[in-house]
Amino acid sequence: MQVLFTFPIGLVFGFAKYKIKNCGYIGVAFGHGLYDFLITLVRMFIA
Protein backbone atom coordinates (compact mmCIF):
# COMPACT_ATOMS: atom_id res chain seq x y z
CA MET A 1 0.00 0.00 0.00
CA GLN A 2 2.81 2.40 0.82
CA VAL A 3 4.27 1.92 -2.65
CA LEU A 4 1.08 3.35 -4.13
CA PHE A 5 1.71 6.62 -2.28
CA THR A 6 5.51 6.72 -2.35
CA PHE A 7 6.06 6.07 -6.05
CA PRO A 8 3.99 9.03 -7.40
CA ILE A 9 5.55 11.43 -4.91
CA GLY A 10 9.01 10.22 -5.94
CA LEU A 11 8.07 10.88 -9.56
CA VAL A 12 6.95 14.41 -8.69
CA PHE A 13 10.21 15.17 -6.86
CA GLY A 14 12.28 13.63 -9.64
CA PHE A 15 10.38 15.57 -12.29
CA ALA A 16 10.87 18.80 -10.32
CA LYS A 17 14.61 18.17 -10.05
CA TYR A 18 14.82 17.38 -13.76
CA LYS A 19 12.63 20.16 -15.17
CA ILE A 20 13.08 23.16 -12.87
CA LYS A 21 16.40 24.79 -13.67
CA ASN A 22 17.13 26.25 -10.23
CA CYS A 23 15.72 23.32 -8.26
CA GLY A 24 18.67 21.83 -6.41
CA TYR A 25 18.79 19.03 -3.93
CA ILE A 26 18.08 21.48 -1.12
CA GLY A 27 14.78 22.43 -2.76
CA VAL A 28 13.80 18.80 -3.24
CA ALA A 29 14.76 18.02 0.37
CA PHE A 30 12.68 20.97 1.59
CA GLY A 31 9.71 19.82 -0.50
CA HIS A 32 10.07 16.31 0.90
CA GLY A 33 10.15 17.63 4.46
CA LEU A 34 7.09 19.77 3.83
CA TYR A 35 5.27 16.78 2.37
CA ASP A 36 6.17 14.62 5.39
CA PHE A 37 5.03 17.36 7.76
CA LEU A 38 1.67 17.73 6.01
CA ILE A 39 1.12 13.97 5.94
CA THR A 40 1.83 13.87 9.69
CA LEU A 41 -0.75 16.60 10.32
CA VAL A 42 -3.36 14.80 8.21
CA ARG A 43 -2.75 11.53 10.03
CA MET A 44 -3.09 13.25 13.42
CA PHE A 45 -6.53 14.61 12.58
CA ILE A 46 -7.89 11.64 10.64
CA ALA A 47 -6.68 8.70 12.71
PDB file of N, H, CA, C and O in Angstrom:
ATOM      1  N   MET A   1       0.825  -1.204   0.000  1.00  0.00           N
ATOM      2  CA  MET A   1       0.000   0.000   0.000  1.00  0.00           C
ATOM      3  C   MET A   1       0.865   1.264   0.000  1.00  0.00           C
ATOM      4  O   MET A   1       0.549   2.250  -0.665  1.00  0.00           O
ATOM      5  N   GLN A   2       1.949   1.213   0.749  1.00  0.00           N
ATOM      6  H   GLN A   2       2.206   0.411   1.289  1.00  0.00           H
ATOM      7  CA  GLN A   2       2.812   2.396   0.822  1.00  0.00           C
ATOM      8  C   GLN A   2       3.440   2.715  -0.529  1.00  0.00           C
ATOM      9  O   GLN A   2       3.693   3.880  -0.838  1.00  0.00           O
ATOM     10  N   VAL A   3       3.690   1.697  -1.328  1.00  0.00           N
ATOM     11  H   VAL A   3       3.485   0.751  -1.077  1.00  0.00           H
ATOM     12  CA  VAL A   3       4.269   1.921  -2.653  1.00  0.00           C
ATOM     13  C   VAL A   3       3.338   2.767  -3.514  1.00  0.00           C
ATOM     14  O   VAL A   3       3.795   3.574  -4.322  1.00  0.00           O
ATOM     15  N   LEU A   4       2.041   2.582  -3.342  1.00  0.00           N
ATOM     16  H   LEU A   4       1.670   1.926  -2.685  1.00  0.00           H
ATOM     17  CA  LEU A   4       1.077   3.350  -4.128  1.00  0.00           C
ATOM     18  C   LEU A   4       1.140   4.843  -3.829  1.00  0.00           C
ATOM     19  O   LEU A   4       0.791   5.657  -4.684  1.00  0.00           O
ATOM     20  N   PHE A   5       1.574   5.211  -2.641  1.00  0.00           N
ATOM     21  H   PHE A   5       1.858   4.550  -1.946  1.00  0.00           H
ATOM     22  CA  PHE A   5       1.710   6.621  -2.280  1.00  0.00           C
ATOM     23  C   PHE A   5       3.132   7.135  -2.513  1.00  0.00           C
ATOM     24  O   PHE A   5       3.319   8.286  -2.909  1.00  0.00           O
ATOM     25  N   THR A   6       4.124   6.295  -2.271  1.00  0.00           N
ATOM     26  H   THR A   6       3.972   5.361  -1.949  1.00  0.00           H
ATOM     27  CA  THR A   6       5.513   6.723  -2.353  1.00  0.00           C
ATOM     28  C   THR A   6       5.970   6.911  -3.795  1.00  0.00           C
ATOM     29  O   THR A   6       6.660   7.884  -4.101  1.00  0.00           O
ATOM     30  N   PHE A   7       5.601   6.009  -4.668  1.00  0.00           N
ATOM     31  H   PHE A   7       5.041   5.219  -4.419  1.00  0.00           H
ATOM     32  CA  PHE A   7       6.056   6.069  -6.054  1.00  0.00           C
ATOM     33  C   PHE A   7       5.641   7.361  -6.763  1.00  0.00           C
ATOM     34  O   PHE A   7       6.495   8.001  -7.376  1.00  0.00           O
ATOM     35  N   PRO A   8       4.362   7.777  -6.710  1.00  0.00           N
ATOM     36  CA  PRO A   8       3.988   9.028  -7.395  1.00  0.00           C
ATOM     37  C   PRO A   8       4.688  10.259  -6.821  1.00  0.00           C
ATOM     38  O   PRO A   8       5.062  11.167  -7.564  1.00  0.00           O
ATOM     39  N   ILE A   9       4.864  10.289  -5.508  1.00  0.00           N
ATOM     40  H   ILE A   9       4.560   9.552  -4.904  1.00  0.00           H
ATOM     41  CA  ILE A   9       5.554  11.434  -4.907  1.00  0.00           C
ATOM     42  C   ILE A   9       7.009  11.460  -5.353  1.00  0.00           C
ATOM     43  O   ILE A   9       7.556  12.529  -5.624  1.00  0.00           O
ATOM     44  N   GLY A  10       7.636  10.297  -5.431  1.00  0.00           N
ATOM     45  H   GLY A  10       7.192   9.428  -5.211  1.00  0.00           H
ATOM     46  CA  GLY A  10       9.005  10.219  -5.941  1.00  0.00           C
ATOM     47  C   GLY A  10       9.091  10.709  -7.385  1.00  0.00           C
ATOM     48  O   GLY A  10      10.053  11.381  -7.759  1.00  0.00           O
ATOM     49  N   LEU A  11       8.101  10.378  -8.184  1.00  0.00           N
ATOM     50  H   LEU A  11       7.320   9.833  -7.880  1.00  0.00           H
ATOM     51  CA  LEU A  11       8.068  10.876  -9.561  1.00  0.00           C
ATOM     52  C   LEU A  11       7.948  12.398  -9.605  1.00  0.00           C
ATOM     53  O   LEU A  11       8.600  13.054 -10.418  1.00  0.00           O
ATOM     54  N   VAL A  12       7.119  12.949  -8.737  1.00  0.00           N
ATOM     55  H   VAL A  12       6.590  12.416  -8.077  1.00  0.00           H
ATOM     56  CA  VAL A  12       6.951  14.407  -8.691  1.00  0.00           C
ATOM     57  C   VAL A  12       8.264  15.078  -8.309  1.00  0.00           C
ATOM     58  O   VAL A  12       8.669  16.048  -8.950  1.00  0.00           O
ATOM     59  N   PHE A  13       8.936  14.576  -7.275  1.00  0.00           N
ATOM     60  H   PHE A  13       8.607  13.788  -6.754  1.00  0.00           H
ATOM     61  CA  PHE A  13      10.205  15.170  -6.858  1.00  0.00           C
ATOM     62  C   PHE A  13      11.275  14.995  -7.933  1.00  0.00           C
ATOM     63  O   PHE A  13      12.058  15.912  -8.179  1.00  0.00           O
ATOM     64  N   GLY A  14      11.315  13.847  -8.566  1.00  0.00           N
ATOM     65  H   GLY A  14      10.679  13.102  -8.366  1.00  0.00           H
ATOM     66  CA  GLY A  14      12.276  13.629  -9.645  1.00  0.00           C
ATOM     67  C   GLY A  14      12.016  14.528 -10.833  1.00  0.00           C
ATOM     68  O   GLY A  14      12.951  15.070 -11.423  1.00  0.00           O
ATOM     69  N   PHE A  15      10.752  14.691 -11.188  1.00  0.00           N
ATOM     70  H   PHE A  15       9.992  14.251 -10.708  1.00  0.00           H
ATOM     71  CA  PHE A  15      10.384  15.573 -12.291  1.00  0.00           C
ATOM     72  C   PHE A  15      10.751  17.017 -11.969  1.00  0.00           C
ATOM     73  O   PHE A  15      11.239  17.743 -12.834  1.00  0.00           O
ATOM     74  N   ALA A  16      10.517  17.434 -10.726  1.00  0.00           N
ATOM     75  H   ALA A  16      10.120  16.843 -10.023  1.00  0.00           H
ATOM     76  CA  ALA A  16      10.870  18.801 -10.318  1.00  0.00           C
ATOM     77  C   ALA A  16      12.376  19.014 -10.434  1.00  0.00           C
ATOM     78  O   ALA A  16      12.820  20.050 -10.928  1.00  0.00           O
ATOM     79  N   LYS A  17      13.156  18.046  -9.985  1.00  0.00           N
ATOM     80  H   LYS A  17      12.795  17.205  -9.584  1.00  0.00           H
ATOM     81  CA  LYS A  17      14.614  18.168 -10.054  1.00  0.00           C
ATOM     82  C   LYS A  17      15.075  18.213 -11.501  1.00  0.00           C
ATOM     83  O   LYS A  17      16.018  18.932 -11.831  1.00  0.00           O
ATOM     84  N   TYR A  18      14.423  17.457 -12.357  1.00  0.00           N
ATOM     85  H   TYR A  18      13.657  16.873 -12.089  1.00  0.00           H
ATOM     86  CA  TYR A  18      14.823  17.376 -13.761  1.00  0.00           C
ATOM     87  C   TYR A  18      14.402  18.611 -14.559  1.00  0.00           C
ATOM     88  O   TYR A  18      15.174  19.109 -15.379  1.00  0.00           O
ATOM     89  N   LYS A  19      13.197  19.104 -14.329  1.00  0.00           N
ATOM     90  H   LYS A  19      12.570  18.700 -13.663  1.00  0.00           H
ATOM     91  CA  LYS A  19      12.630  20.158 -15.170  1.00  0.00           C
ATOM     92  C   LYS A  19      12.905  21.581 -14.694  1.00  0.00           C
ATOM     93  O   LYS A  19      13.108  22.476 -15.514  1.00  0.00           O
ATOM     94  N   ILE A  20      12.915  21.799 -13.388  1.00  0.00           N
ATOM     95  H   ILE A  20      12.750  21.072 -12.722  1.00  0.00           H
ATOM     96  CA  ILE A  20      13.081  23.157 -12.868  1.00  0.00           C
ATOM     97  C   ILE A  20      14.568  23.463 -12.799  1.00  0.00           C
ATOM     98  O   ILE A  20      15.323  22.776 -12.112  1.00  0.00           O
ATOM     99  N   LYS A  21      14.976  24.491 -13.510  1.00  0.00           N
ATOM    100  H   LYS A  21      14.362  25.049 -14.068  1.00  0.00           H
ATOM    101  CA  LYS A  21      16.396  24.794 -13.666  1.00  0.00           C
ATOM    102  C   LYS A  21      17.093  25.082 -12.342  1.00  0.00           C
ATOM    103  O   LYS A  21      18.194  24.580 -12.110  1.00  0.00           O
ATOM    104  N   ASN A  22      16.490  25.863 -11.482  1.00  0.00           N
ATOM    105  H   ASN A  22      15.597  26.270 -11.670  1.00  0.00           H
ATOM    106  CA  ASN A  22      17.129  26.251 -10.225  1.00  0.00           C
ATOM    107  C   ASN A  22      16.737  25.355  -9.055  1.00  0.00           C
ATOM    108  O   ASN A  22      16.987  25.709  -7.903  1.00  0.00           O
ATOM    109  N   CYS A  23      16.143  24.230  -9.323  1.00  0.00           N
ATOM    110  H   CYS A  23      15.940  23.942 -10.259  1.00  0.00           H
ATOM    111  CA  CYS A  23      15.719  23.324  -8.256  1.00  0.00           C
ATOM    112  C   CYS A  23      16.874  22.382  -7.926  1.00  0.00           C
ATOM    113  O   CYS A  23      17.125  21.413  -8.642  1.00  0.00           O
ATOM    114  N   GLY A  24      17.568  22.681  -6.839  1.00  0.00           N
ATOM    115  H   GLY A  24      17.364  23.469  -6.258  1.00  0.00           H
ATOM    116  CA  GLY A  24      18.673  21.830  -6.406  1.00  0.00           C
ATOM    117  C   GLY A  24      18.189  20.794  -5.418  1.00  0.00           C
ATOM    118  O   GLY A  24      16.994  20.668  -5.149  1.00  0.00           O
ATOM    119  N   TYR A  25      19.138  20.061  -4.888  1.00  0.00           N
ATOM    120  H   TYR A  25      20.109  20.163  -5.107  1.00  0.00           H
ATOM    121  CA  TYR A  25      18.786  19.026  -3.930  1.00  0.00           C
ATOM    122  C   TYR A  25      18.219  19.613  -2.636  1.00  0.00           C
ATOM    123  O   TYR A  25      17.426  18.969  -1.949  1.00  0.00           O
ATOM    124  N   ILE A  26      18.627  20.820  -2.316  1.00  0.00           N
ATOM    125  H   ILE A  26      19.271  21.343  -2.874  1.00  0.00           H
ATOM    126  CA  ILE A  26      18.081  21.483  -1.117  1.00  0.00           C
ATOM    127  C   ILE A  26      16.589  21.747  -1.302  1.00  0.00           C
ATOM    128  O   ILE A  26      15.805  21.548  -0.374  1.00  0.00           O
ATOM    129  N   GLY A  27      16.198  22.188  -2.478  1.00  0.00           N
ATOM    130  H   GLY A  27      16.835  22.350  -3.232  1.00  0.00           H
ATOM    131  CA  GLY A  27      14.781  22.435  -2.761  1.00  0.00           C
ATOM    132  C   GLY A  27      13.954  21.159  -2.716  1.00  0.00           C
ATOM    133  O   GLY A  27      12.838  21.150  -2.196  1.00  0.00           O
ATOM    134  N   VAL A  28      14.509  20.083  -3.264  1.00  0.00           N
ATOM    135  H   VAL A  28      15.415  20.090  -3.686  1.00  0.00           H
ATOM    136  CA  VAL A  28      13.804  18.804  -3.235  1.00  0.00           C
ATOM    137  C   VAL A  28      13.699  18.294  -1.804  1.00  0.00           C
ATOM    138  O   VAL A  28      12.659  17.771  -1.403  1.00  0.00           O
ATOM    139  N   ALA A  29      14.780  18.445  -1.030  1.00  0.00           N
ATOM    140  H   ALA A  29      15.625  18.869  -1.355  1.00  0.00           H
ATOM    141  CA  ALA A  29      14.760  18.017   0.370  1.00  0.00           C
ATOM    142  C   ALA A  29      13.743  18.834   1.170  1.00  0.00           C
ATOM    143  O   ALA A  29      13.036  18.286   2.015  1.00  0.00           O
ATOM    144  N   PHE A  30      13.667  20.130   0.909  1.00  0.00           N
ATOM    145  H   PHE A  30      14.241  20.576   0.222  1.00  0.00           H
ATOM    146  CA  PHE A  30      12.684  20.971   1.585  1.00  0.00           C
ATOM    147  C   PHE A  30      11.262  20.546   1.214  1.00  0.00           C
ATOM    148  O   PHE A  30      10.392  20.461   2.082  1.00  0.00           O
ATOM    149  N   GLY A  31      11.026  20.283  -0.061  1.00  0.00           N
ATOM    150  H   GLY A  31      11.732  20.352  -0.766  1.00  0.00           H
ATOM    151  CA  GLY A  31       9.711  19.816  -0.498  1.00  0.00           C
ATOM    152  C   GLY A  31       9.341  18.488   0.141  1.00  0.00           C
ATOM    153  O   GLY A  31       8.189  18.275   0.518  1.00  0.00           O
ATOM    154  N   HIS A  32      10.305  17.606   0.262  1.00  0.00           N
ATOM    155  H   HIS A  32      11.241  17.779  -0.044  1.00  0.00           H
ATOM    156  CA  HIS A  32      10.071  16.307   0.896  1.00  0.00           C
ATOM    157  C   HIS A  32       9.727  16.486   2.369  1.00  0.00           C
ATOM    158  O   HIS A  32       8.821  15.829   2.881  1.00  0.00           O
ATOM    159  N   GLY A  33      10.440  17.363   3.047  1.00  0.00           N
ATOM    160  H   GLY A  33      11.177  17.896   2.632  1.00  0.00           H
ATOM    161  CA  GLY A  33      10.153  17.634   4.457  1.00  0.00           C
ATOM    162  C   GLY A  33       8.777  18.239   4.644  1.00  0.00           C
ATOM    163  O   GLY A  33       8.054  17.878   5.574  1.00  0.00           O
ATOM    164  N   LEU A  34       8.415  19.152   3.768  1.00  0.00           N
ATOM    165  H   LEU A  34       9.002  19.445   3.014  1.00  0.00           H
ATOM    166  CA  LEU A  34       7.088  19.770   3.830  1.00  0.00           C
ATOM    167  C   LEU A  34       5.998  18.728   3.592  1.00  0.00           C
ATOM    168  O   LEU A  34       4.974  18.728   4.275  1.00  0.00           O
ATOM    169  N   TYR A  35       6.217  17.859   2.642  1.00  0.00           N
ATOM    170  H   TYR A  35       7.050  17.859   2.088  1.00  0.00           H
ATOM    171  CA  TYR A  35       5.265  16.779   2.366  1.00  0.00           C
ATOM    172  C   TYR A  35       5.107  15.877   3.590  1.00  0.00           C
ATOM    173  O   TYR A  35       3.987  15.546   3.977  1.00  0.00           O
ATOM    174  N   ASP A  36       6.232  15.478   4.202  1.00  0.00           N
ATOM    175  H   ASP A  36       7.143  15.746   3.887  1.00  0.00           H
ATOM    176  CA  ASP A  36       6.169  14.622   5.392  1.00  0.00           C
ATOM    177  C   ASP A  36       5.436  15.312   6.541  1.00  0.00           C
ATOM    178  O   ASP A  36       4.659  14.682   7.258  1.00  0.00           O
ATOM    179  N   PHE A  37       5.689  16.602   6.709  1.00  0.00           N
ATOM    180  H   PHE A  37       6.321  17.113   6.126  1.00  0.00           H
ATOM    181  CA  PHE A  37       5.028  17.362   7.763  1.00  0.00           C
ATOM    182  C   PHE A  37       3.514  17.401   7.538  1.00  0.00           C
ATOM    183  O   PHE A  37       2.738  17.199   8.472  1.00  0.00           O
ATOM    184  N   LEU A  38       3.103  17.661   6.305  1.00  0.00           N
ATOM    185  H   LEU A  38       3.733  17.826   5.546  1.00  0.00           H
ATOM    186  CA  LEU A  38       1.670  17.732   6.014  1.00  0.00           C
ATOM    187  C   LEU A  38       0.998  16.378   6.175  1.00  0.00           C
ATOM    188  O   LEU A  38      -0.128  16.302   6.667  1.00  0.00           O
ATOM    189  N   ILE A  39       1.673  15.310   5.767  1.00  0.00           N
ATOM    190  H   ILE A  39       2.588  15.373   5.367  1.00  0.00           H
ATOM    191  CA  ILE A  39       1.117  13.968   5.942  1.00  0.00           C
ATOM    192  C   ILE A  39       0.958  13.659   7.430  1.00  0.00           C
ATOM    193  O   ILE A  39      -0.028  13.044   7.835  1.00  0.00           O
ATOM    194  N   THR A  40       1.919  14.082   8.239  1.00  0.00           N
ATOM    195  H   THR A  40       2.720  14.581   7.910  1.00  0.00           H
ATOM    196  CA  THR A  40       1.833  13.870   9.687  1.00  0.00           C
ATOM    197  C   THR A  40       0.625  14.604  10.268  1.00  0.00           C
ATOM    198  O   THR A  40      -0.103  14.050  11.092  1.00  0.00           O
ATOM    199  N   LEU A  41       0.414  15.845   9.840  1.00  0.00           N
ATOM    200  H   LEU A  41       1.006  16.294   9.170  1.00  0.00           H
ATOM    201  CA  LEU A  41      -0.751  16.602  10.321  1.00  0.00           C
ATOM    202  C   LEU A  41      -2.063  15.926   9.914  1.00  0.00           C
ATOM    203  O   LEU A  41      -2.988  15.833  10.720  1.00  0.00           O
ATOM    204  N   VAL A  42      -2.142  15.463   8.687  1.00  0.00           N
ATOM    205  H   VAL A  42      -1.390  15.538   8.032  1.00  0.00           H
ATOM    206  CA  VAL A  42      -3.362  14.803   8.214  1.00  0.00           C
ATOM    207  C   VAL A  42      -3.620  13.540   9.022  1.00  0.00           C
ATOM    208  O   VAL A  42      -4.753  13.271   9.424  1.00  0.00           O
ATOM    209  N   ARG A  43      -2.577  12.776   9.255  1.00  0.00           N
ATOM    210  H   ARG A  43      -1.657  12.995   8.929  1.00  0.00           H
ATOM    211  CA  ARG A  43      -2.752  11.532  10.028  1.00  0.00           C
ATOM    212  C   ARG A  43      -3.178  11.815  11.465  1.00  0.00           C
ATOM    213  O   ARG A  43      -3.934  11.037  12.046  1.00  0.00           O
ATOM    214  N   MET A  44      -2.707  12.914  12.044  1.00  0.00           N
ATOM    215  H   MET A  44      -2.093  13.547  11.571  1.00  0.00           H
ATOM    216  CA  MET A  44      -3.092  13.245  13.422  1.00  0.00           C
ATOM    217  C   MET A  44      -4.582  13.551  13.517  1.00  0.00           C
ATOM    218  O   MET A  44      -5.223  13.191  14.504  1.00  0.00           O
ATOM    219  N   PHE A  45      -5.137  14.208  12.508  1.00  0.00           N
ATOM    220  H   PHE A  45      -4.615  14.501  11.706  1.00  0.00           H
ATOM    221  CA  PHE A  45      -6.535  14.611  12.577  1.00  0.00           C
ATOM    222  C   PHE A  45      -7.496  13.573  12.041  1.00  0.00           C
ATOM    223  O   PHE A  45      -8.676  13.588  12.389  1.00  0.00           O
ATOM    224  N   ILE A  46      -7.014  12.665  11.196  1.00  0.00           N
ATOM    225  H   ILE A  46      -6.055  12.652  10.913  1.00  0.00           H
ATOM    226  CA  ILE A  46      -7.891  11.644  10.640  1.00  0.00           C
ATOM    227  C   ILE A  46      -7.911  10.395  11.515  1.00  0.00           C
ATOM    228  O   ILE A  46      -8.974   9.833  11.776  1.00  0.00           O
ATOM    229  N   ALA A  47      -6.749   9.969  11.962  1.00  0.00           N
ATOM    230  H   ALA A  47      -5.885  10.426  11.749  1.00  0.00           H
ATOM    231  CA  ALA A  47      -6.678   8.702  12.711  1.00  0.00           C
ATOM    232  C   ALA A  47      -6.997   8.850  14.138  1.00  0.00           C
ATOM    233  O   ALA A  47      -6.975   7.869  14.881  1.00  0.00           O
TER     234      ALA A  47
END
